[in-house]
Amino acid sequence: MTLKKFLIFPVLFLLINCSYEPIFSKKNIISVAINNIVMVGDKKINRSIISKLNLKKNNRKDSYELNLNSTKKIETLAKDSFGNDSIYRTSITVNLILKKQEDVFKEKSFTTRFSYNNTTNKFNLSEYQKNIEIDLINKIIQEMNIYLSS
C-alpha cells in the first residue's frame, strides 16, 4: 500500500508540470491578422468557416489577405440492378491561401469525403446529407485551425 502512494505522487507531479495544453483551448486563438477576406465557391461553407474560425478583419500594416475557394460535390458511387443510385459520396474541398501584398505566405487544400447508402425516403436522405455536410465542414475547420495556429 505504501509503495502505491510512493509512486502516485511523483507521477502526478510529473503530469502536472508537463505543460500540456489542449489544441482547441481558448488560449490557442488564431493570431493571424486578416485585412481582407475573399470567398469563392460555396457561400454556406465559406461563411461557416469564417464564423467558426473567429476570423475578424484588421487594418494593421502587417495583416494578410485570406482567399477561400470551396466546392461541394455529391457523387453516385454505385447503382442497384434497377439503375437507381444506391451509394453516394459527399466531398468538400477548401483551398486556403494567405497572401501578404500579393506574395503567397501559406497555401493548403483541405479535402474530406464521406460515403453513405441511399434511402427510400428522399426527405430523410436530404436531411442526412445536410448533417454530413455540417460534419465535414467541422472537420475541415479543425484542420484549418491547427494549420493556421502553427
ChimeraX attribute file (.defattr): number of C-alpha atoms within 10 A of each C-alpha:
attribute: neighborCount
match mode: 1-to-1
recipient: residues
	/A:1	5
	/A:2	7
	/A:3	7
	/A:4	8
	/A:5	9
	/A:6	10
	/A:7	10
	/A:8	11
	/A:9	11
	/A:10	11
	/A:11	10
	/A:12	10
	/A:13	10
	/A:14	10
	/A:15	11
	/A:16	10
	/A:17	8
	/A:18	8
	/A:19	8
	/A:20	8
	/A:21	9
	/A:22	9
	/A:23	13
	/A:24	11
	/A:25	8
	/A:26	8
	/A:27	9
	/A:28	14
	/A:29	15
	/A:30	17
	/A:31	10
	/A:32	16
	/A:33	18
	/A:34	20
	/A:35	18
	/A:36	16
	/A:37	16
	/A:38	11
	/A:39	17
	/A:40	14
	/A:41	13
	/A:42	15
	/A:43	13
	/A:44	10
	/A:45	23
	/A:46	20
	/A:47	13
	/A:48	15
	/A:49	21
	/A:50	15
	/A:51	10
	/A:52	12
	/A:53	16
	/A:54	12
	/A:55	18
	/A:56	13
	/A:57	15
	/A:58	14
	/A:59	11
	/A:60	10
	/A:61	9
	/A:62	12
	/A:63	18
	/A:64	25
	/A:65	20
	/A:66	22
	/A:67	19
	/A:68	21
	/A:69	18
	/A:70	21
	/A:71	16
	/A:72	17
	/A:73	10
	/A:74	14
	/A:75	13
	/A:76	16
	/A:77	13
	/A:78	15
	/A:79	13
	/A:80	9
	/A:81	8
	/A:82	6
	/A:83	8
	/A:84	11
	/A:85	16
	/A:86	16
	/A:87	16
	/A:88	18
	/A:89	16
	/A:90	18
	/A:91	19
	/A:92	20
	/A:93	19
	/A:94	26
	/A:95	15
	/A:96	19
	/A:97	19
	/A:98	22
	/A:99	18
	/A:100	17
	/A:101	11
	/A:102	9
	/A:103	10
	/A:104	12
	/A:105	12
	/A:106	13
	/A:107	13
	/A:108	12
	/A:109	14
	/A:110	15
	/A:111	18
	/A:112	16
	/A:113	15
	/A:114	15
	/A:115	15
	/A:116	16
	/A:117	13
	/A:118	18
	/A:119	14
	/A:120	8
	/A:121	8
	/A:122	10
	/A:123	10
	/A:124	12
	/A:125	15
	/A:126	12
	/A:127	11
	/A:128	15
	/A:129	18
	/A:130	12
	/A:131	12
	/A:132	18
	/A:133	20
	/A:134	14
	/A:135	14
	/A:136	21
	/A:137	23
	/A:138	16
	/A:139	15
	/A:140	20
	/A:141	19
	/A:142	16
	/A:143	13
	/A:144	20
	/A:145	20
	/A:146	14
	/A:147	13
	/A:148	15
	/A:149	12
	/A:150	9
